[in-house]
Amino acid sequence: MCSAIEPFHPKFSKFGGRGIIGIGHMLCIYFLQHWFEFSDPAEEAFYDIRLMREFVGIDLI
């Protein structure tokens, strides 16, 4: 799936900010948003729920 998305994934951020994350991480976040009906502001759940961080591959340490 990542290779199908790669041509459309930005290589750099036009507006600064957080920066670009990897396609694999972004795809996992998209799946969690879809499965659990999260809105963009609800992405904070990724920081609160350890299992979701592990699924996405986010390490806060």
C-alpha beads as a LAMMPS data file, in Angstrom:
LAMMPS data file: protein, C-alpha beads

61 atoms
60 bonds

1 atom types
1 bond types

-500.0 500.0 xlo xhi
-500.0 500.0 ylo yhi
-500.0 500.0 zlo zhi

Masses

1 110.0

Atoms # bond

1 1 1 0.000 0.000 0.000
2 1 1 2.836 2.386 0.765
3 1 1 4.215 2.144 -2.765
4 1 1 0.779 3.058 -4.172
5 1 1 0.604 6.152 -1.944
6 1 1 4.216 7.301 -2.365
7 1 1 3.697 9.333 -5.586
8 1 1 1.072 11.453 -3.803
9 1 1 2.855 11.823 -0.451
10 1 1 4.593 15.203 -0.022
11 1 1 8.365 15.118 0.235
12 1 1 8.571 18.346 2.263
13 1 1 6.268 20.675 4.157
14 1 1 5.284 23.874 2.334
15 1 1 4.092 25.552 5.506
16 1 1 6.662 24.495 8.098
17 1 1 5.074 23.103 11.240
18 1 1 5.392 19.485 12.326
19 1 1 7.161 18.251 9.244
20 1 1 6.440 15.212 7.128
21 1 1 6.064 11.797 8.734
22 1 1 6.647 8.528 6.933
23 1 1 4.046 6.945 4.704
24 1 1 3.782 3.849 6.908
25 1 1 3.091 5.937 10.013
26 1 1 0.565 8.059 8.155
27 1 1 -1.240 4.976 6.840
28 1 1 -1.489 3.492 10.353
29 1 1 -2.864 6.789 11.683
30 1 1 -5.421 6.856 8.867
31 1 1 -6.554 3.308 9.705
32 1 1 -6.976 4.177 13.401
33 1 1 -8.913 7.330 12.498
34 1 1 -11.214 5.280 10.292
35 1 1 -11.658 2.325 12.672
36 1 1 -12.315 4.438 15.770
37 1 1 -13.998 7.381 13.985
38 1 1 -11.421 9.892 15.215
39 1 1 -11.417 13.435 13.914
40 1 1 -8.116 15.256 13.452
41 1 1 -8.282 16.867 16.927
42 1 1 -8.862 13.395 18.398
43 1 1 -5.367 12.417 17.273
44 1 1 -4.409 13.295 20.840
45 1 1 -5.645 9.795 21.714
46 1 1 -2.449 8.506 20.093
47 1 1 -0.488 10.208 22.853
48 1 1 -2.766 8.900 25.612
49 1 1 -3.264 5.286 24.518
50 1 1 -0.059 3.234 24.503
51 1 1 -1.420 0.488 22.250
52 1 1 -2.228 3.014 19.525
53 1 1 1.261 4.523 19.779
54 1 1 2.767 1.063 19.393
55 1 1 0.586 0.301 16.363
56 1 1 1.609 3.550 14.656
57 1 1 5.223 3.296 15.794
58 1 1 5.327 6.558 17.750
59 1 1 7.868 6.615 20.567
60 1 1 7.414 9.474 23.013
61 1 1 10.468 8.682 25.125

Bonds

1 1 1 2
2 1 2 3
3 1 3 4
4 1 4 5
5 1 5 6
6 1 6 7
7 1 7 8
8 1 8 9
9 1 9 10
10 1 10 11
11 1 11 12
12 1 12 13
13 1 13 14
14 1 14 15
15 1 15 16
16 1 16 17
17 1 17 18
18 1 18 19
19 1 19 20
20 1 20 21
21 1 21 22
22 1 22 23
23 1 23 24
24 1 24 25
25 1 25 26
26 1 26 27
27 1 27 28
28 1 28 29
29 1 29 30
30 1 30 31
31 1 31 32
32 1 32 33
33 1 33 34
34 1 34 35
35 1 35 36
36 1 36 37
37 1 37 38
38 1 38 39
39 1 39 40
40 1 40 41
41 1 41 42
42 1 42 43
43 1 43 44
44 1 44 45
45 1 45 46
46 1 46 47
47 1 47 48
48 1 48 49
49 1 49 50
50 1 50 51
51 1 51 52
52 1 52 53
53 1 53 54
54 1 54 55
55 1 55 56
56 1 56 57
57 1 57 58
58 1 58 59
59 1 59 60
60 1 60 61
